[in-house]
Amino acid sequence: MSRSDAFRRIALILPALVAILLLVGAPLGLMGWVTLLEKGTSAGVDWTSTPSLGNYQRLIWEEDFDGTLILNTNYLVIFLRSVVQAAVTTLLCLVLGVPVALWMAGLTPAGRAMMLFLVTIPFWTNLLVRNYAWLIILREGGWLGMAVDAIWPFGPVQLLYNDVAVAIGLTYSFLPFMILPVYSVFEKFDWRLVEAAHDLGATRSRALRRVILPVAMPGLLAGSLLVFIPCLGAFVTPALLGGGKTLMLGNVIQMQFGPSRNWPFGAAISVVLLAIMLVAMTALALWRNRRSA
């Protein structure tokens, strides 16, 4: 490669690199620096404080009256609750989304276009409005609550302001993120491979394990990450449908930047959440590289 070609490539890449550094790298670096500082006198950040890891320490330990450190499990419980809620939502999206994607892949081109249109329609409406709609559906006297009460013989069922309502809202909000990646895989799948497996004596379950799942695995993993990662930091759905009773990491971060006005601690929680997301994305990338090698 000549110097002119190398210079031309650098000139083409440079604007994108500058934009990434200014719009992504600089804010992340500032947030990382804020996590090492202390809360200001009234609010915000004390920029003159000595950098330390105290905000990260607060996630697990807290100081007693005599200055000794004692274990604080409050944030660990919230973290575990967020992970469990995200895992349950991901599982529900898999159960609901994979059959829909598989059915969409078998439609005619016109039918596929129509289904893609219907799947993406929720994105046209603000997430807050959609969650308010579920608030009306799940509330006492709502049509879904009345239907469940009519079927359930052991008294009225509370569908709102609990983990069930949050799971329903999160599943509804992120279901398209599961359907679209899985559909993109099934759309290109050669179903003659399944017919060949049956001709060679494979049963349906064996054909599913040995032929369909290996091909669909990248879409399943991508969809699972696209659902699991945003669920960890979800804020609107737990706040509305959980009624403040179901705290997740997103709610805790909002409280630190809002009522508590402790920006360094909120930034520390955000950095931990970001680190978890980066680990998950890196694991997926390494798995893909290893599989393609």
C-alpha positions in Angstrom: 0.0 0.0 0.0 1.4 3.4 -1.0 1.6 6.3 1.3 -1.1 8.2 -0.6 -3.5 5.3 -0.2 -2.8 5.1 3.5 -3.2 8.8 3.9 -6.5 8.6 2.0 -7.9 5.9 4.2 -6.9 7.8 7.3 -8.5 10.9 6.0 -11.7 8.9 5.4 -11.7 7.3 8.9 -10.6 10.4 10.8 -14.0 12.3 10.9 -15.7 9.2 12.3 -13.0 8.7 14.9 -13.2 12.3 16.0 -17.0 12.1 16.3 -16.7 8.9 18.3 -14.1 10.4 20.7 -16.1 13.6 21.2 -19.6 12.1 21.4 -18.8 8.8 23.1 -15.3 8.7 24.5 -15.3 12.1 26.2 -18.7 11.6 28.0 -17.7 8.1 29.2 -14.3 9.4 30.4 -16.0 12.3 32.3 -18.5 9.9 33.9 -15.6 7.6 34.9 -13.8 10.5 36.5 -17.0 11.6 38.4 -17.3 8.2 39.9 -14.0 8.8 41.7 -15.1 12.1 43.3 -17.4 12.9 46.1 -20.9 14.5 46.3 -21.0 18.3 46.4 -22.1 20.2 49.5 -25.7 20.6 48.3 -25.7 18.5 45.1 -23.7 17.6 42.0 -20.0 16.9 42.3 -17.2 18.2 44.4 -14.6 18.7 41.8 -11.9 19.5 44.4 -12.3 16.2 46.3 -9.6 13.6 46.3 -10.2 10.7 43.9 -11.1 7.4 45.5 -13.0 4.2 45.0 -15.5 5.1 47.8 -18.5 5.2 45.5 -17.8 1.7 44.3 -17.2 0.5 47.8 -20.7 1.8 48.8 -22.2 -0.8 46.5 -21.2 -3.5 48.9 -20.1 -1.9 52.1 -21.2 1.0 54.3 -19.6 2.7 57.3 -21.0 2.1 60.8 -21.1 4.8 63.4 -17.6 3.9 64.6 -16.2 4.0 61.1 -16.1 0.2 60.6 -17.3 -1.3 57.3 -20.3 -3.5 57.4 -21.8 -5.5 54.6 -24.7 -3.8 52.8 -26.8 -6.1 50.7 -29.4 -3.6 49.6 -27.8 -2.9 46.2 -26.9 -6.5 45.7 -30.5 -7.4 46.1 -31.5 -4.8 43.6 -28.9 -6.0 41.2 -30.0 -9.6 41.5 -33.6 -8.5 41.1 -32.7 -6.7 37.9 -30.8 -9.7 36.6 -33.7 -12.1 37.4 -36.2 -9.7 35.9 -34.1 -9.3 32.7 -33.6 -13.1 32.5 -37.3 -13.8 32.8 -38.1 -11.2 30.2 -35.5 -12.7 27.8 -37.0 -16.1 28.3 -40.5 -14.9 27.7 -39.4 -13.1 24.6 -37.7 -16.3 23.4 -40.8 -18.4 24.0 -43.0 -15.8 22.2 -40.7 -14.4 19.6 -39.1 -17.5 18.1 -42.4 -19.1 16.9 -43.5 -15.8 15.5 -40.1 -15.4 13.6 -40.3 -18.9 12.4 -43.9 -18.4 11.1 -42.9 -15.1 9.5 -40.1 -16.8 7.6 -42.6 -19.2 6.0 -44.8 -16.5 4.6 -44.9 -15.1 1.1 -42.7 -11.9 0.4 -45.8 -9.8 0.7 -46.8 -11.5 4.0 -43.3 -11.0 5.4 -43.4 -7.3 4.5 -46.7 -6.9 6.2 -45.6 -8.7 9.4 -42.4 -6.7 9.6 -44.6 -3.6 9.3 -46.8 -4.8 12.2 -43.8 -5.8 14.4 -42.2 -2.4 14.0 -45.4 -0.4 14.6 -44.8 -0.1 18.4 -41.6 1.8 17.7 -43.7 4.6 16.3 -45.2 5.3 19.7 -43.3 6.6 22.7 -42.4 4.0 25.3 -44.1 6.0 28.0 -47.4 6.1 26.2 -47.3 2.3 25.6 -46.6 1.6 29.3 -49.5 3.9 30.2 -51.7 1.8 28.0 -50.6 -1.3 30.0 -51.4 0.7 33.2 -55.0 1.0 32.0 -55.2 -2.7 30.9 -53.8 -4.1 34.1 -55.4 -1.8 36.7 -58.2 -2.9 38.8 -61.3 -2.9 36.7 -59.3 -3.2 33.5 -60.5 -5.7 30.9 -57.5 -8.0 31.5 -58.0 -7.9 35.2 -61.7 -8.6 34.9 -61.0 -11.5 32.6 -58.5 -13.1 35.0 -60.9 -12.5 38.0 -63.6 -14.3 36.1 -61.4 -17.3 35.5 -59.6 -17.4 38.8 -61.8 -19.0 41.5 -59.8 -17.8 44.5 -60.6 -14.2 44.6 -59.4 -11.1 42.8 -55.9 -11.1 41.4 -53.6 -8.1 41.6 -52.0 -7.6 38.2 -50.6 -4.2 38.7 -47.7 -2.8 40.8 -45.8 -6.0 41.1 -43.1 -8.1 39.4 -45.7 -9.7 37.1 -46.8 -6.3 35.7 -43.1 -5.3 35.2 -42.4 -8.6 33.4 -45.4 -8.1 31.1 -44.5 -4.5 30.3 -40.8 -5.4 29.6 -41.8 -8.3 27.4 -44.1 -6.2 25.4 -41.5 -3.4 25.1 -38.6 -5.6 24.0 -40.3 -8.4 22.1 -39.6 -6.9 18.7 -35.9 -6.9 19.5 -36.1 -10.7 19.8 -38.3 -11.3 16.7 -36.3 -9.3 14.2 -32.8 -10.9 14.7 -34.3 -14.4 14.8 -36.4 -13.7 11.7 -33.4 -12.4 9.8 -31.7 -15.8 10.4 -34.7 -17.9 9.5 -35.4 -15.8 6.4 -32.1 -17.0 4.8 -32.4 -20.6 6.1 -32.4 -23.3 3.5 -35.2 -25.6 4.6 -34.1 -28.3 2.3 -31.5 -29.1 4.9 -34.2 -30.2 7.3 -35.8 -32.4 4.5 -32.4 -34.0 3.9 -32.0 -34.7 7.7 -35.4 -36.4 7.7 -34.4 -38.4 4.6 -31.3 -39.6 6.5 -33.5 -40.8 9.4 -33.3 -37.8 11.8 -36.4 -37.3 14.0 -37.9 -33.8 14.4 -36.1 -33.2 17.7 -32.8 -34.3 16.3 -33.2 -32.2 13.2 -34.1 -29.3 15.5 -30.9 -29.8 17.6 -28.5 -30.6 14.8 -29.7 -28.5 11.9 -32.0 -25.7 12.9 -30.5 -24.5 16.2 -26.9 -24.3 15.1 -28.0 -22.0 12.2 -30.4 -20.0 14.4 -28.0 -19.6 17.3 -26.5 -16.3 16.2 -29.9 -14.7 15.9 -31.0 -16.2 19.2 -27.9 -14.9 21.0 -28.2 -11.5 19.4 -31.9 -11.2 20.3 -31.2 -12.3 23.8 -28.6 -9.7 24.3 -30.8 -7.0 22.7 -33.5 -7.9 25.2 -31.4 -8.7 28.3 -29.1 -5.7 28.3 -31.8 -2.9 28.0 -33.9 -4.7 30.6 -31.1 -4.4 33.2 -31.2 -0.6 32.9 -35.0 -0.3 32.3 -36.5 2.7 34.2 -39.9 3.7 32.7 -41.6 0.3 32.9 -40.6 -0.6 36.5 -41.5 2.9 37.7 -45.0 2.9 36.1 -46.1 -0.8 36.3 -44.1 -1.6 39.4 -45.5 1.4 41.3 -42.2 2.1 43.0 -42.4 -1.4 44.7 -40.0 -3.0 42.2 -36.7 -1.2 42.2 -34.3 -2.0 39.4 -30.9 -0.6 38.6 -32.4 2.0 36.3 -34.6 3.3 39.1 -31.7 3.5 41.5 -29.6 5.5 39.0 -32.5 7.9 38.5 -32.9 8.3 42.2 -29.2 9.2 42.6 -29.3 11.8 39.9 -32.8 13.0 41.0 -34.0 13.1 44.6 -30.7 12.0 46.2 -28.7 14.3 44.0 -25.6 12.1 44.5 -24.2 12.2 41.0 -20.9 10.4 41.8 -22.6 7.4 43.2 -25.2 7.3 40.4 -22.3 7.5 37.9 -20.6 4.6 39.7 -23.7 2.4 39.4 -23.9 3.4 35.7 -20.3 2.4 35.1 -20.9 -1.0 36.7 -23.9 -1.5 34.6 -22.0 -0.5 31.5 -19.2 -2.9 32.4 -21.7 -5.8 32.6 -23.0 -4.9 29.1 -19.5 -4.7 27.7 -18.6 -8.1 29.1 -21.8 -9.6 27.6 -21.1 -8.0 24.2 -17.4 -9.1 24.3 -18.4 -12.6 25.1 -20.8 -12.7 22.2 -18.1 -11.3 19.8 -15.5 -13.9 21.0 -18.1 -16.7 20.6 -18.8 -15.6 17.0 -15.1 -15.3 16.1 -14.5 -18.7 17.6 -17.4 -20.2 15.7 -16.4 -18.7 12.4 -12.8 -19.7 12.7 
